[in-house]
Amino acid sequence: MKNSTLILSPKGPGFLDFTAQVKETLKPWIKEKDSGHLNLFCRHTSCALTINEAYDPAASRDMERFLDHLAPQNLSFIEHTDEGPDDSPSHMKALITGHCLTIPVIAGELMLGRWQGIYLCEFRDQPSPRQIILSYL
């Protein structure tokens, strides 16, 4: 198994396409005929990972607005606000989207669809650097 940690530094809330960094990290690990699985794991509770359309930037903006609609900052039942009003809604959005992705590699190629990209979903208003663990086996 091969492992690496990517450090991503989002500027604020939104979807950050880091597909190119993932592919660059995989290059020395995968030979032409190799097959296996790439696992990505996010080590944080207020952001998440997803695979979504990467062709039209409007698609990711739509996803951001959808998640804001599901978990806005003004929900009356929110108690956990230790780090600000975006604290609990960030955890709620991460709960919905998830922290782990597995992508097959077949004949040396990452099996993303034609328009798919790998995204960090950042939900905090003032995020810190994010660690994404990549494991290939």
Buried (B, 14 or more C-beta within 10 A) or exposed (E): EBEBEBEBEBEEBBBBBBBEBBBEBBEEBBEEEBEBEBBBBBEBEBBBBBBBBBEEEEBBEBBBEEBBEEBEBEEEEBEEEEEEBBBBBBBBBBEEBEBEBEBEBEEBBBEBEEEBBBBBBBBBBEBEEBEBBBBBE
